[in-house]
């Protein structure tokens, strides 16, 4: 746990605006250069902040529950922002949601706008985050989920993948499972409470869905976990190798980064 994390009471005392709202946001990550705004790039944050600026006629900063990379999707992203009472006068939260959906890119859907305690942070108040990664496992590549799944074929040893995943449950240093440059000078311990693998048929085609729950995630952590487990599932490594990767604390020890399109930021628990 990050002991330097400000409390809700501290954030409320420092909040310059009168009210805090959050949005539940879903998006198709394919057209975006990730969540975080970048100059000259189409991003989810950039689209949301541009829409809020048009509505409130000032710059509005949004805070997200978890940044996603280019091509990664979200079903249950949450963002928070602060406004003044007068800015909402005559505008319901339902109408605000409609306006945001009208003003943002077609790949973004604002599912709800909700009142939160003053100073609420989509990032700091999140307790757990859930990701799902979709593997297409048919005899041939999928027709309908080519933008939302990684085609790996039918010959995965799921039991071996589950044994490998068991080594990652609990609080560990996940430095081997994050982009090396993002780990420099930063804490890399995280708590993973669940990694499960389920079968799911989507539009008539077989898939395996890897669900990962954790208190927080490092840059590319889930994609590296999936890439590592797929190597085990293909028989390229045994299940106990995952423990060796974890102990190495070196990104070079782990498997490949699974492609972005199979990853979905599924939900956040507060």
C-alpha positions as CSV (number, residue, x, y, z in Angstrom):
1,X,0.0,0.0,0.0
2,X,1.2,3.5,-0.8
3,X,1.3,5.2,2.6
4,X,1.9,8.6,0.8
5,X,-1.5,8.4,-0.8
6,X,-3.7,11.3,0.3
7,X,-6.8,10.5,2.2
8,X,-10.3,11.4,1.0
9,X,-10.5,14.0,3.7
10,X,-7.2,15.6,2.6
11,X,-8.3,15.7,-1.0
12,X,-11.7,17.2,0.0
13,X,-9.9,20.0,1.9
14,X,-7.6,20.7,-1.0
15,X,-10.4,20.5,-3.7
16,X,-10.9,23.9,-5.3
17,X,-14.4,23.0,-6.7
18,X,-17.6,22.4,-4.9
19,X,-18.6,19.0,-6.3
20,X,-16.9,15.8,-7.6
21,X,-18.4,13.6,-10.3
22,X,-17.3,10.4,-11.9
23,X,-18.1,8.8,-15.2
24,X,-18.2,5.1,-16.0
25,X,-16.6,4.9,-19.4
26,X,-16.3,2.1,-22.1
27,X,-14.2,2.4,-25.2
28,X,-12.8,0.5,-28.2
29,X,-9.1,1.0,-27.8
30,X,-8.3,0.4,-31.5
31,X,-8.4,4.0,-32.7
32,X,-6.7,5.5,-29.6
33,X,-3.1,6.0,-28.7
34,X,-4.0,4.9,-25.1
35,X,-5.9,6.6,-22.4
36,X,-3.5,9.3,-21.4
37,X,-3.5,12.5,-23.4
38,X,-0.6,13.1,-25.7
39,X,0.1,16.1,-28.0
40,X,-1.1,15.5,-31.5
41,X,-2.6,12.0,-30.7
42,X,-6.1,10.8,-30.4
43,X,-6.6,9.6,-26.8
44,X,-9.5,8.8,-24.5
45,X,-8.5,11.4,-21.9
46,X,-8.0,14.0,-24.6
47,X,-11.5,13.3,-25.9
48,X,-13.2,13.5,-22.5
49,X,-11.4,16.6,-21.4
50,X,-12.2,18.3,-24.7
51,X,-15.9,17.5,-24.4
52,X,-15.9,18.8,-20.8
53,X,-14.2,22.0,-21.8
54,X,-16.8,22.6,-24.4
55,X,-19.6,22.0,-21.9
56,X,-18.1,24.0,-19.0
57,X,-16.1,26.6,-21.0
58,X,-12.9,26.0,-19.1
59,X,-10.3,23.3,-18.9
60,X,-11.4,20.2,-16.8
61,X,-8.8,17.6,-15.7
62,X,-10.0,14.0,-15.4
63,X,-8.4,11.3,-13.3
64,X,-8.7,7.7,-14.3
65,X,-8.8,4.5,-12.4
66,X,-6.1,2.9,-14.5
67,X,-4.3,4.1,-17.7
68,X,-4.6,1.8,-20.7
69,X,-2.1,1.5,-23.5
70,X,-2.7,2.0,-27.2
71,X,-5.2,-0.6,-28.5
72,X,-6.4,-1.8,-25.1
73,X,-10.1,-1.6,-24.5
74,X,-12.2,-0.8,-21.5
75,X,-15.7,-1.9,-20.4
76,X,-15.5,-0.4,-16.9
77,X,-13.0,2.5,-16.8
78,X,-13.9,5.2,-14.2
79,X,-12.8,8.8,-14.4
80,X,-13.4,11.6,-11.9
81,X,-13.4,15.4,-12.1
82,X,-14.4,18.4,-10.1
83,X,-16.9,21.1,-10.9
84,X,-18.8,24.0,-9.2
85,X,-22.4,24.0,-8.3
86,X,-23.2,26.8,-10.7
87,X,-21.8,24.8,-13.6
88,X,-24.4,22.1,-13.2
89,X,-27.3,24.5,-12.7
90,X,-30.1,23.4,-15.0
91,X,-28.3,20.3,-16.2
92,X,-29.0,16.9,-14.8
93,X,-26.4,14.1,-14.6
94,X,-28.5,12.2,-17.2
95,X,-28.3,15.2,-19.6
96,X,-24.6,15.5,-18.9
97,X,-24.1,11.9,-19.9
98,X,-26.0,12.5,-23.1
99,X,-23.9,15.6,-23.9
100,X,-20.6,13.8,-23.3
101,X,-21.7,10.9,-25.6
102,X,-22.6,13.4,-28.3
103,X,-19.3,15.3,-28.1
104,X,-16.8,12.4,-27.8
105,X,-15.4,10.0,-30.4
106,X,-17.7,7.2,-31.5
107,X,-15.4,4.7,-29.9
108,X,-16.2,6.0,-26.5
109,X,-19.4,5.5,-24.5
110,X,-20.1,7.2,-21.2
111,X,-22.3,4.7,-19.4
112,X,-23.2,6.9,-16.4
113,X,-22.3,10.1,-14.6
114,X,-22.5,9.8,-10.8
115,X,-22.2,12.1,-7.8
116,X,-19.2,11.3,-5.6
117,X,-18.0,12.6,-2.2
118,X,-16.1,15.8,-2.7
119,X,-12.4,15.0,-3.4
120,X,-13.1,11.5,-4.6
121,X,-10.4,10.2,-6.9
122,X,-11.1,7.4,-9.5
123,X,-7.4,6.4,-9.0
124,X,-6.7,6.8,-5.3
125,X,-10.1,5.5,-4.0
126,X,-10.0,2.3,-6.2
127,X,-9.5,-0.8,-4.0
128,X,-9.3,-3.5,-6.8
129,X,-9.2,-3.5,-10.5
130,X,-10.3,-6.3,-12.8
131,X,-8.9,-7.1,-16.3
132,X,-10.0,-9.7,-18.8
133,X,-7.8,-11.1,-21.6
134,X,-9.5,-12.9,-24.5
135,X,-7.7,-15.7,-26.3
136,X,-9.3,-17.1,-29.5
137,X,-8.8,-20.9,-29.4
138,X,-10.5,-22.2,-32.5
139,X,-9.0,-24.2,-35.3
140,X,-9.0,-21.1,-37.5
141,X,-8.7,-17.4,-36.7
142,X,-11.9,-15.8,-35.4
143,X,-14.2,-13.8,-37.8
144,X,-15.9,-11.6,-35.3
145,X,-13.4,-11.1,-32.5
146,X,-10.2,-10.3,-34.4
147,X,-10.2,-6.8,-32.8
148,X,-10.8,-8.0,-29.3
149,X,-8.9,-11.3,-28.9
150,X,-5.5,-12.8,-29.6
151,X,-5.7,-15.9,-31.8
152,X,-3.5,-18.6,-30.3
153,X,-5.2,-21.7,-31.6
154,X,-6.7,-24.8,-29.8
155,X,-3.6,-26.5,-28.4
156,X,-3.1,-24.8,-25.0
157,X,-2.5,-26.8,-21.8
158,X,-4.9,-24.9,-19.6
159,X,-4.0,-27.0,-16.5
160,X,-0.3,-26.0,-16.8
161,X,-1.3,-22.4,-17.3
162,X,-3.3,-22.5,-14.1
163,X,-0.4,-24.1,-12.2
164,X,1.8,-21.3,-13.5
165,X,-0.7,-18.6,-12.6
166,X,-0.8,-19.9,-9.0
167,X,2.7,-18.6,-8.4
168,X,1.6,-15.1,-9.0
169,X,-1.2,-15.0,-6.5
170,X,-0.6,-12.8,-3.5
171,X,1.6,-9.8,-2.9
172,X,4.8,-9.9,-4.9
173,X,7.4,-7.8,-6.6
174,X,6.2,-7.9,-10.2
175,X,9.2,-6.1,-11.7
176,X,9.6,-8.9,-14.2
177,X,6.1,-8.3,-15.5
178,X,6.3,-4.6,-16.3
179,X,7.9,-2.4,-19.0
180,X,11.5,-2.0,-17.7
181,X,11.6,1.8,-18.3
182,X,8.5,2.4,-16.3
183,X,9.9,0.6,-13.2
184,X,13.0,2.8,-12.7
185,X,12.9,4.3,-9.3
186,X,9.3,3.2,-8.6
187,X,7.9,0.6,-6.3
188,X,6.9,-2.6,-8.2
189,X,5.1,-4.6,-5.5
190,X,1.5,-5.4,-6.2
191,X,-1.2,-7.7,-4.8
192,X,-2.9,-10.1,-7.2
193,X,-5.9,-11.8,-5.7
194,X,-7.1,-13.9,-8.6
195,X,-6.0,-15.3,-12.0
196,X,-8.6,-17.6,-13.5
197,X,-9.1,-19.1,-16.9
198,X,-12.6,-19.8,-18.2
199,X,-14.1,-21.1,-21.5
200,X,-16.4,-18.8,-23.3
201,X,-18.1,-19.1,-26.7
202,X,-18.5,-15.8,-28.4
203,X,-20.6,-15.6,-31.6
204,X,-20.1,-19.3,-32.1
205,X,-16.4,-19.3,-31.7
206,X,-14.4,-20.8,-28.7
207,X,-12.3,-18.5,-26.5
208,X,-10.4,-18.7,-23.2
209,X,-10.8,-15.7,-20.9
210,X,-8.1,-15.0,-18.4
211,X,-9.4,-12.8,-15.5
212,X,-6.9,-11.0,-13.4
213,X,-7.9,-9.1,-10.2
214,X,-5.3,-6.9,-8.4
215,X,-5.1,-3.9,-6.2
216,X,-3.2,-2.0,-8.9
217,X,-1.1,-2.9,-12.0
218,X,2.2,-1.9,-13.5
219,X,2.7,-0.8,-17.1
220,X,1.9,-3.8,-19.3
221,X,1.7,-6.1,-16.3
222,X,-1.4,-8.0,-17.4
223,X,-0.2,-8.4,-21.0
224,X,3.1,-9.8,-19.8
225,X,1.4,-12.2,-17.4
226,X,-0.7,-13.5,-20.3
227,X,2.2,-13.7,-22.7
228,X,4.1,-15.7,-20.1
229,X,1.2,-18.1,-19.3
230,X,0.7,-18.7,-23.1
231,X,4.3,-19.8,-23.3
232,X,3.5,-22.3,-20.6
233,X,0.3,-23.4,-22.3
234,X,2.1,-24.0,-25.5
235,X,4.6,-26.2,-23.8
236,X,7.5,-23.9,-24.4
237,X,8.1,-23.6,-20.6
238,X,6.9,-25.6,-17.6
239,X,4.6,-24.1,-14.9
240,X,7.3,-23.7,-12.3
241,X,9.2,-21.4,-14.7
242,X,6.7,-18.7,-13.8
243,X,8.0,-18.7,-10.2
244,X,11.6,-18.2,-11.6
245,X,10.4,-15.3,-13.7
246,X,8.8,-13.7,-10.7
247,X,12.0,-14.1,-8.6
248,X,14.3,-12.7,-11.3
249,X,12.8,-9.2,-11.1
250,X,13.9,-8.7,-14.7
251,X,11.6,-8.1,-17.6
252,X,14.0,-10.1,-19.9
253,X,13.1,-13.2,-17.9
254,X,9.4,-13.1,-18.8
255,X,7.5,-14.1,-21.9
256,X,6.3,-11.8,-24.7
257,X,3.9,-9.0,-24.3
258,X,0.5,-10.3,-25.4
259,X,-1.1,-8.1,-28.1
260,X,-3.1,-5.1,-26.9
261,X,-6.3,-6.0,-28.6
262,X,-7.1,-8.9,-26.4
263,X,-7.0,-6.9,-23.1
264,X,-10.1,-5.2,-21.6
265,X,-10.1,-3.1,-18.5
266,X,-13.2,-4.8,-17.1
267,X,-14.2,-3.2,-13.7
268,X,-13.1,-1.2,-10.7
269,X,-14.2,-1.8,-7.1
270,X,-14.4,1.1,-4.6
